[in-house]
Amino acid sequence: MLSEATLREAFSHFPQGVVLVAAEIDGAPHALIASTFTVGVSLDPPLVSLAVQHTSQTWPLLRDRPRLGVSLLGRGQSSITRQLASTDRRSRFAGLDITTDEDGAITLRSAPARMTTSFHDQMPAGDHDLTLLEVRSIESVPGADAMVFHRSTFRGLGDLDG
C-alpha cells in the first residue's frame, strides 16, 4: 500500500544533507532548516535546489530577500539544528556565531560549508515547492564532515557504517 508512512519509511533510507537557510529581515534573523537540499544542480549558472513545504511560514519571508545565506550543517551540530528549527523564533540564534553580510544573508560560522545565494526559480512539486537558488559566493572547510538526516535521525556521515 502506498501511504505517507510507507513513503516516509522508504525515503528515510536515503541520507540527505541538512542546511540552514537564513536572512535578516527588518533587523531580525529569520531561518528555516531543510533536509531536501541538492548541491550541483547546475554549474553554469551555479544552482542548488531546495524543497520547501507549502505550509512554511518562513519561506515566503525569505524568498524575496536579495540574498540568502545557506549553511550546510556538520557532524556534531544536531543540537544547533534542533535549536534553529525551534518554534520559539526569539531564541533560535541565541549563542550561535553567525555572520550577516551587507545584503542580509546569514550564515553559521561553524558550518563546514557556507554560501550566499539568490532566488532563481520555483515550481510546484506536490505538497512542496522546488526552489532553485543561484550561488553567489561559497566557502568550505577542507576535511569537515557533513551532517545528514538518515532514518529520521541527524547523523554524521561516519555514523552511517554502524
Number of C-alpha atoms within 10 A of each C-alpha: 6 6 8 9 10 11 11 12 13 11 14 15 12 11 20 20 22 25 27 24 26 27 29 22 13 8 8 10 17 22 23 20 21 20 20 16 19 16 14 11 14 13 11 8 12 16 22 19 20 20 20 23 16 14 10 11 10 14 17 11 14 21 17 11 18 13 26 31 30 27 26 26 26 25 18 14 18 19 10 17 21 13 17 21 16 15 10 9 15 11 12 19 17 10 8 14 11 12 12 16 14 8 14 22 26 27 25 24 13 16 25 20 22 23 22 25 24 19 18 15 12 16 11 13 13 9 11 15 15 18 20 23 24 23 24 15 11 13 12 13 11 8 7 12 17 22 28 26 21 20 17 13 11 24 22 20 17 11 12 11 5 4
